Amino acid sequence: MIYELREVPTPENLTTPSSSKVFKSILQCNVMVKFYSTGTTDLDILIGGGIPDRTTTILHSHPGSGAEVLAWCILHHGLKEGADGIYLTTNLAPDDIIEDMTFFGWDANPYYNRTLRFIDAFTPRYREYTDEQMAAFKIFAHDLTAVDQIEHALFEEIKKTHGKCRCIVDSLSFILQNNDPEMVCEFFDRMRMMAKRYGGTYVFTLVDGMHDKKVETTLLYMADNVIHFSRKVVGYHFMELFMNIYKFKKMVYNTRNISYRIGREGLIIDMKERIM
């Protein structure tokens, strides 16, 4: 859902829960900006209101830091608001993603194969082609490791949306593993153009440290919005999770280290300021 437009919060009140209603809309630098809620009120506050319309967002993360959980939350909130959902999955089968989302209280079953459509690049790689249905799908499915086929499949689905799409690409790392990095950067640039043309928000997961540093930096530079997720050892037996908002297009966002944990309701953000 695109919210009504109103004045953006000042940086001073971005970190206070009392400003939770501020993500209804924003007015910034005399530019009216439409945006979407992440589904997490505290994160909406920290990024200045929500995810701007017609933008690409990279969730740049250490393994196990929960970036995909935020992607699921964004997707489910959009589906509830009546948006179309497109999900390119490379690491899990669609049924497993639906099950994992349900664990966090986000029931996607009512939308599955209706307003939520999966592009499954995972199942065909590990399933025997024994029945007629899979045999008919074999040629196309085999090519879903190729960036041009992934791009074609995504574009065909995006064109069917109505301007409020929530598109999840999970993950850019898989695409980089199986394709020339320069071609992947070109693909990402064209996805940016699709976002501007058709509207909605486009979220990509990217594993930190898994690829050539120059390639990762190029993709982060090209993205409109970047959130970084990391895990840090505290003491001898405790792991703490942090996120940092690297950039958000046309938004006044919080730049501090943001502590969070993963609970049954998704990402639970510590809104308290810490003096380091």
Helices and strands as residue ranges (DSSP letters): G 11-13, G 17-24, E 26-28, E 31-33, E 35-36, H 41-46, E 51-52, E 55-61, H 67-80, E 85-89, H 94-103, E 116-120, H 123-126, H 132-142, G 143-145, H 147-158, E 166-170, H 172-177, H 181-198, E 201-207, H 213-222, E 225-234, E 238-247, E 258-263, E 266-269
